[in-house]
Each structure stands twice: as C-alpha cells, then as structure tokens.
Amino acid sequence: MSTEDHKLKPPAGIITNAAENRLSTMISLVNKTANEAESHAERVDARLRLIEEIDLPGKVMEMSRILSGLAQKEGSAALLWNWPVMDAEQTYNALHHLVNWRETILRRFFPRDYYAVAEPCWLSHPDVLHLMGALCGMWHWAHTEADRSVLRQSEWLVRWKPLLVKDIEQALEPCRAEQQHVARRDPVRPIDLDGEQKTIANHVQAMQARQDREAAEQAAARAAGASTGG
C-alpha cells in the first residue's frame, strides 16, 4: 500500500471558503508528514539491510577478539622482572633494556632525574636494580600497555617517578658520601656506557658460570644416585 492510499482528501461539496482553506492546509501538512515518515522508514530499512550485509555484530565480535588478543600479547610482554630467580640470559636482556630505556626516555625527557640516578655503580646495588626496574616498568605500564591512558601517564609523572627517583638517590647517597663507588656528583659528568656494558657482561658471565656449575653438580648428583640405585 503506497502513501497515496493514506493521504487525506478534502470532502467535496461540504465545507467552503475559509474553513475549507484551513482544512486543506491541515490535510497538506498531514500528507507532508506522512511522506517524510515514509522516506525516513525507507532510509532506516536501507541502513538495516546494509548492517545485515556487512554483518556488523560479527565485525564487533571480531574487533573484540582482536583487542583481547592484543591485550594478552601486551600482558605477556609486561616487565615483570623477578631479579633473584632470573637466569643469565634473562638478566642480560633486562639490564640492556633498562640501560636503553634510561638513555632514550629518561635522559631525553627528564635529564635532571637522569643525572640523579645514572651512576656507574647502580649495578652493584640490588635495591637500586629493583627500583630502576620499577621505574621503567611503571613507565611501560603508563605508556605502552594495551590499556594505557592519560590518567596512567599522569600518575607515573606526578606519583611514581618522583617517589622512585628519590628512593634511588637515597640508595646511592652512601656511595657518594663515602666515595665508595662513585665520585661526588657532577651534573655534567658523562655516563660511561661502555663501562656499564662491560659490567653487565661480567655480571652475566659470572651468573652463567654459577648456573653451569650448579647444573654440573646436579647432573653429577643424579648420576651418582642412579649408579647407587643400580
């Protein structure tokens, strides 16, 4: 049934003059509204057909699956460094990541904090190692995780960075005061990156040697147990 079937028509021969004119105007307005409603309904039908053709619900579910996968991927790469139980390779990768992050992020954007914590003896301080790892990890939490946000970035900037930098400074202060590992603070003193890399390499080599020795001892113990049992 078309719109023409629903249109109102003025009755013939009953109303005349001004009343007829008002009635005709009202009928025209009603017919115009009916036409607009039909046009709107046609547009809605067209959009519904388009949604059905592109399978919008399926696309939404697919996007949700992709985002979920990205979040899991980001989570699997999160910097959850448990220093006491890491092997030599994990320690090597973690320390290199820390140095690279410190040079590319902390040095570039926060030079004052950089020179406050970038002492060559930091590798000799387990507490500093944990604190630097936390400082770097919280930065990634705020800037590179799948659910990163401006709020997280602000929290890292005004809460975590000042707190952790202060703790690192305090941890290094005895060395500065007693000149055990470092000279007195010099804001323009360049960082010996080559020296740090050698320290990292030596540290990791010592860890690897210890792991190899422990593995050999365990293998010998198992062999001895098997021989005794036989």
C-alpha positions as CSV (number, residue, x, y, z in Angstrom):
1,M,0.0,0.0,0.0
2,S,1.5,3.3,-1.1
3,T,1.5,6.7,0.7
4,E,-1.2,7.8,-1.8
5,D,-3.6,5.4,-0.2
6,H,-3.1,7.1,3.2
7,K,-3.3,10.6,2.1
8,L,-6.3,12.6,3.2
9,K,-8.6,14.3,0.7
10,P,-10.9,17.1,1.4
11,P,-14.6,16.2,1.3
12,A,-16.3,17.7,-1.8
13,G,-19.3,20.0,-1.5
14,I,-19.5,20.2,2.2
15,I,-17.1,22.8,3.5
16,T,-16.3,26.1,1.7
17,N,-14.5,29.4,1.9
18,A,-12.2,30.0,4.9
19,A,-13.0,26.7,6.7
20,E,-12.2,24.8,3.5
21,N,-8.9,26.6,3.2
22,R,-7.9,25.8,6.7
23,L,-8.9,22.2,6.3
24,S,-6.9,21.9,3.0
25,T,-3.9,23.4,4.8
26,M,-4.2,20.8,7.6
27,I,-4.5,18.0,5.1
28,S,-1.4,19.2,3.2
29,L,0.6,19.2,6.5
30,V,-0.6,15.7,7.3
31,N,0.3,14.4,3.9
32,K,3.7,16.1,4.1
33,T,4.4,14.4,7.4
34,A,3.3,11.1,6.0
35,N,5.7,11.5,3.1
36,E,8.5,12.3,5.4
37,A,7.7,9.3,7.6
38,E,7.8,7.0,4.6
39,S,11.1,8.5,3.4
40,H,12.6,8.0,6.9
41,A,11.3,4.4,7.0
42,E,12.9,3.7,3.7
43,R,16.3,5.1,4.9
44,V,16.0,3.0,8.1
45,D,15.3,-0.1,6.0
46,A,18.3,0.6,3.8
47,R,20.6,1.0,6.8
48,L,19.3,-2.2,8.3
49,R,19.9,-4.0,5.0
50,L,23.4,-2.6,5.0
51,I,24.1,-3.7,8.5
52,E,22.9,-7.2,7.6
53,E,25.1,-7.2,4.5
54,I,28.3,-6.2,6.4
55,D,27.5,-8.4,9.4
56,L,28.1,-5.6,11.9
57,P,27.6,-7.8,15.0
58,G,30.1,-10.2,13.6
59,K,32.5,-7.3,13.0
60,V,32.1,-6.1,16.5
61,M,32.8,-9.5,17.9
62,E,35.9,-9.9,15.6
63,M,37.2,-6.5,16.8
64,S,36.7,-7.5,20.4
65,R,38.6,-10.7,19.8
66,I,41.5,-8.8,18.2
67,L,41.7,-6.3,21.0
68,S,41.6,-9.1,23.6
69,G,44.5,-10.8,21.8
70,L,46.5,-7.5,21.7
71,A,45.9,-7.0,25.4
72,Q,47.1,-10.6,26.1
73,K,50.1,-10.0,23.9
74,E,51.0,-6.8,25.8
75,G,50.4,-8.5,29.1
76,S,52.8,-11.4,28.2
77,A,55.5,-8.8,27.4
78,A,55.0,-6.9,30.6
79,L,58.1,-6.1,32.5
80,L,57.7,-8.4,35.5
81,W,61.3,-8.8,36.5
82,N,62.0,-11.1,39.4
83,W,65.7,-10.5,39.7
84,P,66.6,-13.2,42.2
85,V,65.2,-16.0,40.0
86,M,66.2,-14.8,36.6
87,D,68.8,-16.8,34.7
88,A,71.8,-15.2,32.9
89,E,70.0,-14.6,29.6
90,Q,67.0,-13.0,31.3
91,T,69.2,-10.8,33.4
92,Y,71.3,-9.7,30.4
93,N,68.1,-8.8,28.4
94,A,66.6,-7.0,31.4
95,L,69.7,-4.9,32.1
96,H,70.2,-4.0,28.5
97,H,66.5,-3.0,28.3
98,L,67.0,-0.8,31.5
99,V,70.0,0.9,30.1
100,N,68.4,1.5,26.7
101,W,65.2,2.9,28.4
102,R,67.2,5.1,30.6
103,E,69.1,6.6,27.7
104,T,66.2,7.0,25.3
105,I,63.4,8.0,27.7
106,L,64.8,9.3,31.0
107,R,67.8,11.1,29.5
108,R,65.9,12.7,26.7
109,F,62.8,13.9,28.6
110,F,63.9,14.0,32.2
111,P,67.6,15.0,32.3
112,R,67.6,16.1,35.9
113,D,66.2,12.8,37.1
114,Y,68.6,11.0,34.7
115,Y,71.7,12.5,36.3
116,A,70.3,11.9,39.7
117,V,70.1,8.1,39.2
118,A,72.5,7.3,36.4
119,E,75.5,6.4,38.5
120,P,78.0,3.8,37.3
121,C,77.7,1.9,40.5
122,W,74.0,1.2,40.2
123,L,74.6,-2.3,39.1
124,S,76.3,-3.0,42.4
125,H,73.2,-2.2,44.4
126,P,70.4,-4.8,44.4
127,D,68.0,-2.3,45.8
128,V,68.8,0.2,43.1
129,L,68.3,-2.5,40.5
130,H,64.8,-3.2,41.8
131,L,63.9,0.5,42.0
132,M,65.2,1.2,38.4
133,G,63.2,-1.8,37.2
134,A,60.1,-0.5,38.9
135,L,60.7,3.0,37.5
136,C,61.0,1.6,34.0
137,G,58.2,-1.0,34.4
138,M,55.8,1.7,35.6
139,W,56.6,3.8,32.6
140,H,55.7,1.0,30.3
141,W,52.5,0.4,32.3
142,A,51.6,4.0,31.7
143,H,52.7,4.4,28.1
144,T,53.0,1.1,26.2
145,E,50.4,-1.3,27.7
146,A,47.2,-2.0,25.7
147,D,45.1,-0.2,28.3
148,R,47.4,2.7,28.7
149,S,45.7,6.1,29.4
150,V,46.4,9.7,30.1
151,L,45.5,9.1,33.7
152,R,48.2,6.4,34.0
153,Q,50.7,8.7,32.3
154,S,49.9,11.5,34.8
155,E,50.1,9.1,37.7
156,W,53.6,7.9,36.6
157,L,54.7,11.5,36.1
158,V,53.5,13.0,39.4
159,R,53.5,10.0,41.7
160,W,55.8,7.1,40.7
161,K,58.6,9.0,39.1
162,P,59.3,11.4,42.0
163,L,58.9,8.6,44.5
164,L,61.2,6.1,42.8
165,V,63.8,8.7,41.8
166,K,64.0,9.9,45.4
167,D,64.5,6.3,46.6
168,I,67.2,5.6,44.1
169,E,69.0,8.8,45.1
170,Q,68.8,7.8,48.8
171,A,70.1,4.3,48.0
172,L,73.1,5.8,46.1
173,E,73.8,8.5,48.7
174,P,76.1,6.4,51.0
175,C,78.4,5.8,48.0
176,R,78.5,9.5,47.1
177,A,79.1,10.5,50.7
178,E,81.9,7.9,51.3
179,Q,83.1,7.9,47.8
180,Q,83.0,4.1,47.7
181,H,81.9,3.5,44.1
182,V,81.4,6.9,42.6
183,A,82.9,10.4,42.7
184,R,81.0,13.3,44.1
185,R,78.0,14.2,41.9
186,D,78.9,16.2,38.8
187,P,75.8,17.1,36.7
188,V,77.8,17.3,33.5
189,R,79.8,14.1,34.0
190,P,79.2,11.9,31.0
191,I,77.9,8.4,31.6
192,D,80.4,5.6,30.8
193,L,78.1,3.4,28.7
194,D,80.9,1.2,27.6
195,G,81.9,0.7,31.2
196,E,78.3,-0.2,32.1
197,Q,78.1,-2.7,29.2
198,K,81.3,-4.4,30.5
199,T,79.9,-4.5,34.0
200,I,76.7,-6.1,32.7
201,A,78.7,-8.6,30.6
202,N,80.9,-9.5,33.6
203,H,77.9,-9.8,35.9
204,V,76.0,-12.1,33.4
205,Q,79.1,-14.2,32.8
206,A,79.5,-14.8,36.5
207,M,75.8,-15.7,36.7
208,Q,76.2,-18.1,33.8
209,A,79.3,-19.7,35.3
210,R,77.4,-20.2,38.5
211,Q,74.5,-21.7,36.7
212,D,76.7,-24.0,34.7
213,R,78.5,-25.1,37.9
214,E,75.2,-25.8,39.7
215,A,73.9,-27.7,36.7
216,A,77.0,-29.8,36.6
217,E,76.7,-30.6,40.3
218,Q,73.1,-31.6,39.9
219,A,73.9,-33.8,37.0
220,A,76.7,-35.4,39.0
221,A,74.4,-36.0,41.9
222,R,71.8,-37.6,39.7
223,A,74.4,-39.8,38.1
224,A,75.7,-40.9,41.5
225,G,72.2,-41.6,42.6
226,A,71.5,-43.7,39.5
227,S,74.7,-45.6,40.0
228,T,74.0,-46.4,43.6
229,G,70.4,-47.4,42.8
230,G,71.7,-49.8,40.1
